[in-house]
Amino acid sequence: MPAAKPRKKTIKVIVGMSGGVDSSVAAALLVEQGYEVVGAFMKNWSDTKDPVTGSCAWRGERHDAQLVAAKLDIPFVTFDFEKEYREAVVQYLFREYEAGRTPNPDVLCNKVVKFDLFLRRARAMGADLIATGHYARIRPPARSGGRCALLAGLDKNKDQSYFLNQLAQDQLRRVLFPVGRLKKPVVRRLARRYGLPTADKKDSQGICFIGRIDLKSFLARKIPRHPGPIITTDGRVIGRHQGIAPFTIGQRHGLDIGGGIPFYVVEKDVKRNALIVAEGAENESLYSKRLMAREEHWISGREPKLPLRCQARIRYRQPLQSAVVRRGKGGGLEVVFAKPQRAITPGQFVVFYQGAVCLGGGVIMAAA
């Protein structure tokens, strides 16, 4: 267990502990730095089963988090946000897929649950700050013109600023990202040095708190399956789908179209209930230099002067792309890239950067 360093004034931090190695090390680092640390597990979803034990997966994750808290000798609590998570995140997911878009529930989960509900609950318990295991950094107001700046994590392979693009100033002022300046191998080494039981645990994958699921079966709970045609960009009907909701732009597998050059999804036509596909991975129909976005959010709280030259990405871990952002004629934002982008996907987020600083983002409405 890391030894705590004495501080003149003890600052209470409640750490969101998921049962993974990143949040475990985040808690250990804060203990070592002398904070008054409380571990908190968020129970947001109880329907996913552990493939080995058959029990609710969240129980195993909480157990791992409890073991870490015991190792660090810190208090541990459980927050139950399942009702709010279902209403704010899961229902959003269903609505977006039904509308023919491909949502990003992880972004909304961060905005609504991890940095809103969790923050408010922690504050009610007397916490000064909250902390998570995200790979991101915060530049304090004193160094950012009176406002916090969200920076990408130093580990480019793990940087999670994309998923934090909807955070606001009042949230960033009360958040710590202890592993944001570290690379993943270092986090693993620290976990072993501290003797944490999660040191060699694999990273979680899948939807935030839900985990790995069969998307078609999951969506079928709320969205009826309506079979329809699979149509090529030149108008040929080459197959049938069992419902367009689970498909996403750029998808190849799962189309059940045999033989020849592979086809890729380029559009989900909700009005015709048709899946539009193009032949070949580099088909020009998969590429566009422009997109339209709505519901834009600027982390500084102030819209920058437009047009804005910056970098942008349209999906997690995509290399940053040079772009110009301007006000769209019908409202929202128009983003013009220097180079054509592959598989621009409505419902996902376009996120803007200037160097390491994440400026904010918006929901992609359409490629243009």
C-alpha positions as CSV (number, residue, x, y, z in Angstrom):
1,M,0.0,0.0,0.0
2,P,1.4,3.5,-0.9
3,A,2.3,5.6,2.1
4,A,0.3,8.8,2.4
5,K,2.2,12.1,2.6
6,P,0.9,14.6,5.2
7,R,-0.8,17.8,3.9
8,K,-1.5,21.0,5.7
9,K,-5.2,20.7,4.7
10,T,-6.7,17.4,3.9
11,I,-8.7,17.4,0.7
12,K,-11.4,14.8,0.4
13,V,-11.6,13.0,-2.9
14,I,-14.1,10.4,-3.9
15,V,-12.7,8.1,-6.6
16,G,-14.9,6.4,-9.1
17,M,-13.6,2.8,-8.9
18,S,-14.8,0.5,-11.7
19,G,-12.9,-2.6,-10.7
20,G,-10.3,-2.0,-13.4
21,V,-6.6,-1.2,-13.1
22,D,-6.7,2.4,-14.2
23,S,-9.1,3.6,-11.5
24,S,-7.3,1.4,-9.0
25,V,-4.0,3.1,-9.6
26,A,-5.8,6.5,-9.6
27,A,-6.9,5.8,-6.1
28,A,-3.5,4.6,-5.0
29,L,-1.8,7.7,-6.4
30,L,-4.2,9.9,-4.5
31,V,-3.6,8.1,-1.2
32,E,0.2,8.4,-1.8
33,Q,-0.2,12.1,-2.4
34,G,-2.0,12.6,1.0
35,Y,-5.6,13.1,0.0
36,E,-8.4,11.8,2.1
37,V,-9.6,9.1,-0.4
38,V,-13.0,7.3,-0.6
39,G,-13.6,4.7,-3.2
40,A,-17.0,4.6,-4.9
41,F,-18.4,2.0,-7.2
42,M,-21.2,3.1,-9.6
43,K,-23.9,0.4,-10.2
44,N,-25.5,1.5,-13.4
45,W,-26.5,-1.7,-15.2
46,S,-27.4,-5.1,-13.9
47,D,-28.6,-7.0,-17.0
48,T,-25.2,-8.1,-18.4
49,K,-24.1,-11.6,-17.1
50,D,-20.6,-12.7,-16.5
51,P,-19.8,-15.3,-19.2
52,V,-18.0,-17.6,-16.7
53,T,-20.1,-17.4,-13.5
54,G,-23.5,-16.5,-15.0
55,S,-24.0,-13.9,-12.3
56,C,-24.6,-10.2,-12.8
57,A,-21.3,-8.8,-14.1
58,W,-21.4,-5.7,-12.0
59,R,-21.0,-7.8,-8.8
60,G,-17.6,-9.1,-9.9
61,E,-16.5,-5.6,-10.9
62,R,-17.6,-4.2,-7.5
63,H,-15.8,-7.1,-5.7
64,D,-12.6,-6.2,-7.5
65,A,-13.0,-2.6,-6.5
66,Q,-13.6,-3.5,-2.9
67,L,-10.5,-5.6,-2.8
68,V,-8.5,-2.6,-4.0
69,A,-10.1,-0.3,-1.4
70,A,-9.2,-2.8,1.3
71,K,-5.6,-3.0,0.1
72,L,-5.4,0.8,0.2
73,D,-7.2,0.9,3.5
74,I,-9.8,3.4,2.3
75,P,-13.6,3.6,2.8
76,F,-15.7,2.2,0.1
77,V,-19.3,3.0,-1.0
78,T,-21.7,2.0,-3.7
79,F,-23.8,4.5,-5.7
80,D,-26.9,3.1,-7.5
81,F,-27.6,5.1,-10.6
82,E,-29.3,2.3,-12.6
83,K,-32.6,4.1,-12.9
84,E,-31.0,7.3,-14.1
85,Y,-28.6,5.4,-16.4
86,R,-31.5,3.6,-18.1
87,E,-33.5,6.8,-18.6
88,A,-30.6,9.0,-19.8
89,V,-28.2,6.7,-21.6
90,V,-30.0,3.4,-22.6
91,Q,-33.1,5.1,-23.8
92,Y,-31.0,7.6,-25.8
93,L,-29.2,4.6,-27.3
94,F,-32.5,3.1,-28.5
95,R,-33.8,6.4,-29.8
96,E,-30.7,7.1,-31.9
97,Y,-30.5,3.6,-33.4
98,E,-34.2,3.7,-34.2
99,A,-33.7,7.0,-36.0
100,G,-31.0,5.4,-38.2
101,R,-28.0,6.9,-36.4
102,T,-25.1,5.2,-34.5
103,P,-24.9,6.8,-31.0
104,N,-22.0,7.0,-28.7
105,P,-23.4,6.2,-25.3
106,D,-19.9,6.5,-23.6
107,V,-19.9,10.2,-24.3
108,L,-23.3,10.7,-22.8
109,C,-22.5,8.4,-19.8
110,N,-19.6,10.7,-18.9
111,K,-21.7,13.8,-19.3
112,V,-24.7,12.6,-17.4
113,V,-23.5,9.9,-15.0
114,K,-19.8,10.0,-14.2
115,F,-19.4,13.8,-14.1
116,D,-22.9,14.9,-13.1
117,L,-24.7,12.4,-10.9
118,F,-21.5,11.0,-9.4
119,L,-20.1,14.5,-8.8
120,R,-23.3,15.7,-7.1
121,R,-23.5,12.6,-4.9
122,A,-19.9,13.0,-3.9
123,R,-20.4,16.7,-3.1
124,A,-23.3,15.8,-0.9
125,M,-21.0,13.5,1.0
126,G,-18.6,16.3,1.7
127,A,-16.1,15.7,-1.1
128,D,-14.0,18.5,-2.4
129,L,-13.2,16.7,-5.6
130,I,-13.9,13.5,-7.5
131,A,-11.4,11.5,-9.5
132,T,-11.5,8.8,-12.2
133,G,-9.1,6.6,-14.1
134,H,-9.5,8.5,-17.4
135,Y,-6.5,9.1,-19.6
136,A,-6.8,12.9,-19.9
137,R,-5.4,16.0,-18.2
138,I,-6.8,19.2,-16.9
139,R,-4.9,22.5,-17.1
140,P,-6.0,24.7,-14.2
141,P,-7.7,28.2,-14.6
142,A,-4.5,30.0,-13.5
143,R,-2.8,28.7,-16.6
144,S,-5.7,28.9,-19.0
145,G,-7.0,32.4,-18.8
146,G,-9.3,31.8,-15.9
147,R,-10.9,28.7,-17.3
148,C,-10.0,25.0,-17.1
149,A,-8.7,23.4,-20.2
150,L,-9.2,19.7,-21.0
151,L,-6.0,18.2,-22.5
152,A,-5.4,14.8,-24.2
153,G,-3.8,12.1,-22.1
154,L,0.0,11.8,-22.7
155,D,-0.5,8.1,-23.8
156,K,-1.7,8.6,-27.3
157,N,-2.9,5.0,-27.5
158,K,-5.1,5.4,-24.5
159,D,-6.1,9.1,-24.7
160,Q,-9.8,9.4,-23.7
161,S,-10.4,13.1,-24.2
162,Y,-12.7,12.2,-27.1
163,F,-15.2,10.7,-24.7
164,L,-15.0,13.8,-22.4
165,N,-15.8,16.4,-25.0
166,Q,-19.1,17.3,-23.4
167,L,-17.7,18.3,-20.0
168,A,-18.2,21.8,-18.7
169,Q,-16.2,24.2,-16.5
170,D,-18.1,23.4,-13.3
171,Q,-17.2,19.8,-13.7
172,L,-13.6,20.2,-14.7
173,R,-12.9,22.4,-11.7
174,R,-13.8,19.5,-9.4
175,V,-12.2,16.6,-11.2
176,L,-8.8,14.9,-11.0
177,F,-7.3,12.5,-13.6
178,P,-4.4,11.0,-11.7
179,V,-3.3,8.6,-14.6
180,G,-3.6,11.2,-17.3
181,R,0.1,11.9,-17.4
182,L,1.1,8.3,-17.4
183,K,1.3,5.6,-20.1
184,K,-0.5,2.3,-19.7
185,P,2.6,0.2,-19.1
186,V,3.6,2.5,-16.3
187,V,0.1,2.2,-14.8
188,R,0.5,-1.6,-14.9
189,R,3.9,-1.4,-13.2
190,L,2.5,0.9,-10.5
191,A,-0.3,-1.5,-9.8
192,R,2.1,-4.3,-9.3
193,R,4.3,-2.1,-7.1
194,Y,1.4,-1.2,-4.9
195,G,0.3,-4.9,-4.9
196,L,-3.1,-4.1,-6.2
197,P,-5.3,-7.2,-7.1
198,T,-6.3,-5.6,-10.4
199,A,-2.7,-5.2,-11.6
200,D,-3.0,-7.8,-14.4
201,K,-6.7,-7.5,-15.1
202,K,-7.7,-7.0,-18.7
203,D,-9.2,-3.7,-19.8
204,S,-13.0,-3.7,-20.1
205,Q,-14.5,-3.4,-23.5
206,G,-17.9,-2.7,-25.0
207,I,-20.5,-0.1,-24.0
208,C,-20.0,2.0,-20.9
209,F,-21.2,-0.1,-17.9
210,I,-23.0,-2.5,-20.2
211,G,-19.9,-4.2,-21.6
212,R,-19.8,-6.6,-24.5
213,I,-23.2,-7.5,-25.9
214,D,-24.8,-8.9,-29.0
215,L,-26.0,-5.5,-30.4
216,K,-28.8,-7.0,-32.7
217,S,-30.3,-8.9,-29.7
218,F,-29.9,-5.9,-27.4
219,L,-31.6,-3.5,-29.8
220,A,-34.4,-6.1,-30.5
221,R,-35.6,-5.5,-27.0
222,K,-37.1,-2.2,-28.0
223,I,-36.8,-1.8,-31.7
224,P,-38.9,-4.2,-33.9
225,R,-37.0,-5.8,-36.7
226,H,-38.3,-4.8,-40.1
227,P,-36.7,-6.7,-43.0
228,G,-35.9,-4.6,-46.1
229,P,-33.7,-4.4,-49.2
230,I,-29.9,-4.1,-49.4
231,I,-29.3,-1.8,-52.4
232,T,-26.1,-0.8,-54.1
233,T,-25.3,2.8,-54.8
234,D,-26.2,2.2,-58.5
235,G,-29.6,0.9,-57.6
236,R,-29.3,-2.9,-57.7
237,V,-31.0,-4.9,-55.0
238,I,-28.5,-7.5,-53.9
239,G,-29.9,-8.8,-50.6
240,R,-32.2,-8.4,-47.6
241,H,-31.5,-7.2,-44.1
242,Q,-33.5,-8.1,-41.0
243,G,-33.5,-4.5,-39.7
244,I,-31.2,-1.6,-40.4
245,A,-30.8,-0.4,-36.7
246,P,-27.7,-2.4,-35.7
247,F,-25.7,-1.5,-38.9
248,T,-23.2,1.4,-39.0
249,I,-21.5,3.3,-41.8
250,G,-18.4,1.6,-43.1
251,Q,-19.5,-1.8,-41.8
252,R,-18.6,-4.8,-43.9
253,H,-19.4,-8.0,-41.9
254,G,-22.9,-9.2,-41.2
255,L,-24.4,-8.2,-44.5
256,D,-24.7,-11.9,-45.6
257,I,-23.8,-11.0,-49.2
258,G,-21.6,-13.7,-50.6
259,G,-18.9,-13.8,-53.2
260,G,-16.9,-11.2,-55.2
261,I,-15.6,-7.9,-53.9
262,P,-16.9,-7.1,-50.4
263,F,-19.6,-4.5,-49.8
264,Y,-19.7,-1.7,-47.2
265,V,-22.5,0.2,-45.7
266,V,-22.6,3.8,-46.9
267,E,-26.1,4.9,-45.8
268,K,-29.1,3.8,-43.6
269,D,-32.2,5.0,-45.5
270,V,-34.8,5.0,-42.7
271,K,-37.7,6.3,-45.0
272,R,-37.2,3.4,-47.4
273,N,-36.0,1.0,-44.7
274,A,-33.1,0.3,-47.0
275,L,-29.4,-0.4,-46.4
276,I,-27.3,1.3,-49.1
277,V,-24.0,-0.4,-49.8
278,A,-20.9,0.3,-52.0
279,E,-18.5,-2.1,-53.5
280,G,-15.0,-2.1,-52.3
281,A,-13.2,-0.7,-49.2
282,E,-12.1,2.4,-51.0
283,N,-15.3,3.2,-52.8
284,E,-15.7,7.0,-53.2
285,S,-19.2,6.8,-51.6
286,L,-17.5,6.0,-48.3
287,Y,-15.6,9.3,-48.3
288,S,-16.5,12.9,-47.7
289,K,-14.7,16.1,-46.9
290,R,-17.6,17.8,-45.1
291,L,-20.0,17.0,-42.3
292,M,-22.8,18.8,-40.5
293,A,-23.0,18.7,-36.7
294,R,-25.5,19.9,-34.1
295,E,-25.7,20.3,-30.4
296,E,-22.2,21.7,-30.3
297,H,-20.5,22.1,-26.9
298,W,-17.5,24.2,-26.1
299,I,-15.6,23.2,-23.0
300,S,-14.4,26.8,-22.3
301,G,-18.1,27.9,-22.1
302,R,-17.5,30.3,-24.9
303,E,-17.9,29.7,-28.6
304,P,-14.6,30.4,-30.4
305,K,-14.5,32.9,-33.2
306,L,-15.7,31.1,-36.4
307,P,-14.5,30.1,-38.9
308,L,-12.0,28.1,-36.7
309,R,-8.9,26.3,-38.1
310,C,-8.3,23.3,-35.8
311,Q,-7.8,19.6,-35.8
312,A,-10.7,17.2,-35.4
313,R,-11.5,13.5,-35.2
314,I,-14.8,11.7,-36.0
315,R,-14.1,8.6,-33.9
316,Y,-12.0,7.4,-31.0
317,R,-8.3,6.9,-31.7
318,Q,-8.6,8.4,-35.2
319,P,-5.5,10.5,-35.9
320,L,-6.3,14.2,-35.7
321,Q,-7.3,15.7,-39.0
322,S,-6.9,19.3,-40.2
323,A,-10.3,21.0,-40.5
324,V,-12.1,24.3,-40.6
325,V,-15.2,24.8,-38.5
326,R,-17.8,27.4,-39.5
327,R,-21.4,28.1,-38.8
328,G,-23.8,26.2,-41.0
329,K,-26.3,28.0,-43.2
330,G,-29.2,26.3,-41.4
331,G,-27.7,26.4,-38.0
332,G,-25.3,24.0,-36.3
333,L,-21.8,23.6,-37.5
334,E,-20.2,22.8,-40.9
335,V,-16.8,21.0,-40.7
336,V,-14.6,20.9,-43.8
337,F,-11.6,18.6,-43.7
338,A,-8.4,19.1,-45.6
339,K,-8.6,15.5,-46.7
340,P,-11.7,13.2,-47.4
341,Q,-12.7,11.2,-44.3
342,R,-13.9,7.6,-44.5
343,A,-17.2,6.5,-43.0
344,I,-18.5,9.7,-41.4
345,T,-21.2,8.3,-39.2
346,P,-24.3,10.2,-38.1
347,G,-24.9,10.0,-34.3
348,Q,-21.2,9.9,-33.5
349,F,-19.3,12.9,-32.2
350,V,-16.9,15.1,-34.1
351,V,-14.4,16.5,-31.5
352,F,-12.2,19.5,-32.0
353,Y,-8.7,20.1,-30.8
354,Q,-5.9,22.8,-30.9
355,G,-2.8,20.8,-30.2
356,A,-3.4,18.9,-27.0
357,V,-6.3,21.0,-25.9
358,C,-9.8,19.5,-26.5
359,L,-12.1,22.3,-27.4
360,G,-15.4,20.4,-27.4
361,G,-17.5,18.7,-30.0
362,G,-20.9,18.1,-31.6
363,V,-23.1,15.3,-32.8
364,I,-22.6,14.4,-36.4
365,M,-25.9,14.8,-38.4
366,A,-24.7,13.9,-41.9
367,A,-21.8,13.8,-44.3
368,A,-22.1,16.6,-46.8
